[in-house]
Amino acid sequence: MARVTLDSVTKAYGSTTAMDDVSVAVPDGETLGVVGPSGCGKTTTLRTVAGFETPDAGGVYFDDSEVTHVPPENRNAGLVFQSYALFEHMTVAENVAFGPRMHGVGREERERRVDELLELLDIAELRDRDPASLSGGQQQRVGVARALAIEPEILLLDEPMTGLDAKLKARLRSELRDLLDRLDVTALYVTHDQAEAMSMCDRIAVMRGGALEQVGSPAEVYHEPASEFVAEFVAVDGIDLDFLDARRA
Amino acid sequence: MSADAPAERRVAPSRRFGRAAVVTVLAATVAFLILPVAYTFVGSFAARMTGVVPEGFVTLENWRVVLGLADTIGSQRSMGWTTVVALPGGLAVQVPAELAFSVALALGGVAINLVVGVPIAYAVARYDFRGKEWVDAFSVLPLVPGVVLGVAFLRAYPDLSATSFGLVVGYSLLKAPFMVMAVRSEFESMDLRRIEESARSLGASWPRTFLTVVVPQARSGILAGAVVCWTLAAAEFNFSYIVYAKGTQPLALFLQRHISNSAFPKAAAAVSLFFCIVVAVTVALQRLGNRGFDAIGGD
């Protein structure tokens, strides 16, 4: 895992500015939530870290090495999508083994990683199943296992909970939070759901119109919003205030 | 409204009759379609057909004629057999020349369709680009009748007339729309962007992503396209008739030769033979496809 830094990143599509001078650092082992209304630039931020977007200006760093122009396949950033995008023609184990295989990891080591991750995510019994036969929650775990299998510098989560029903969401939320804590991964968690970000992340970056409005712990953002926009944006139902305060302590 | 029975006690008519209706219609349709095939197949083993009912069972003579095993003369003359595999001890695996020739010609067309059609279908499904509508329109344009393409083809490339290569290229051109449409709809049903980005973030270069993730995942559409293209190419009469000159005949001409000016039992044998080949090639393509894609997907 690495410290990930965005340094004055600007990106425009035609006349629309998707990222406007964004500078933020995610320390090693931290989960940074990126929130904001749709079109605020949060997805572009994630795609820039993954390497699918090249900034017009500014740079992206993993630890001290610049990766701004490194193609996605050479960045070692694990990606988890809302739709999971599992490879339907491969079994669960083959999905998880795909990344290591592309990195030239030998068969034995691959098997070891697959076993370990399936165990860790409590889906060992799904090993030989087809992704299409899994529930949404199970698919999500496979998606996370697949991303972790490359031992990524950073884990990028793009709306991983959207589309799941509320009950499952609540359960997965705490599971994923435990997992992120336990693995001590550096993670970027992009979501439009403030409550979800507040309960999952160590720090929150609130974006609006391509620019950062505020970066701080959930408690800071909630109790001391930097602007009226942030205050309104985070004032929603379903925020676990006890958890916020516990994290602040 | 007030006269209505409580909602839960009314069974929707679609529920009550739907299933039975669907099964009945399906059964009737299948029976209607199967009957001529079965009738033809049975008829191909008959010696005579004077009324509606074939008679003089069971003879293999009709099959011997269409397979080129019987002595025939004139326009009905067979093209003989080709040795496919020569075995030690004077044994050889032989197939009827024209059948093997047709199967190979149509397969050649399918191969070109795969190499050209799959990337076109992918580009149209995945990307927005200038002129996309034109690529779209051009990829289905060859749905023109084979006669039209055949005439145009001979005018434009006189050197290709009456050559096997000309037939292969023509078949692939004529049937390309079916490949593009089948594969494209498969690609459009996939979350292509996210699947590709997942693969690339996991360390696969773009070509590797395309070959190990995108293509294998679209295999059912690609197989469907291949089967449809092959079947249509093998049965393409108009284009074959115009471009073909002499030598071993494509299957469609072979069929025509045996059907016109023939008694029903012999025509029936030719048609049945064609059915058998279509079934065999379809099954072979499916199996080959499944194995082939596994080979690409594995390491």
Chai-1 contact restraints between the chains, C-beta under 6 A:
chainA,res_idxA,chainB,res_idxB,connection_type,confidence,min_distance_angstrom,max_distance_angstrom,comment,restraint_id
A,A50,B,S201,contact,1.0,0.0,6.0,A-B,restraint_1
A,F52,B,E197,contact,1.0,0.0,6.0,A-B,restraint_2
A,P72,B,R200,contact,1.0,0.0,6.0,A-B,restraint_3
A,P72,B,S201,contact,1.0,0.0,6.0,A-B,restraint_4
A,E73,B,R200,contact,1.0,0.0,6.0,A-B,restraint_5
A,E73,B,G203,contact,1.0,0.0,6.0,A-B,restraint_6
A,E73,B,A204,contact,1.0,0.0,6.0,A-B,restraint_7
A,E73,B,S205,contact,1.0,0.0,6.0,A-B,restraint_8
A,A77,B,S201,contact,1.0,0.0,6.0,A-B,restraint_9
A,L79,B,S198,contact,1.0,0.0,6.0,A-B,restraint_10
A,L79,B,S201,contact,1.0,0.0,6.0,A-B,restraint_11
A,F81,B,R194,contact,1.0,0.0,6.0,A-B,restraint_12
A,S83,B,D191,contact,1.0,0.0,6.0,A-B,restraint_13
A,S83,B,R194,contact,1.0,0.0,6.0,A-B,restraint_14
A,A85,B,D191,contact,1.0,0.0,6.0,A-B,restraint_15
A,A85,B,R194,contact,1.0,0.0,6.0,A-B,restraint_16
A,A85,B,I195,contact,1.0,0.0,6.0,A-B,restraint_17
A,A85,B,S198,contact,1.0,0.0,6.0,A-B,restraint_18
A,F87,B,V213,contact,1.0,0.0,6.0,A-B,restraint_19
A,E88,B,Q217,contact,1.0,0.0,6.0,A-B,restraint_20
A,H89,B,P216,contact,1.0,0.0,6.0,A-B,restraint_21
A,H89,B,Q217,contact,1.0,0.0,6.0,A-B,restraint_22
A,F98,B,L202,contact,1.0,0.0,6.0,A-B,restraint_23
A,G99,B,L202,contact,1.0,0.0,6.0,A-B,restraint_24
A,G99,B,G203,contact,1.0,0.0,6.0,A-B,restraint_25
A,R101,B,D299,contact,1.0,0.0,6.0,A-B,restraint_26
A,M102,B,L202,contact,1.0,0.0,6.0,A-B,restraint_27
A,M102,B,G203,contact,1.0,0.0,6.0,A-B,restraint_28
A,M102,B,A204,contact,1.0,0.0,6.0,A-B,restraint_29
A,H103,B,G203,contact,1.0,0.0,6.0,A-B,restraint_30
A,I150,B,L202,contact,1.0,0.0,6.0,A-B,restraint_31
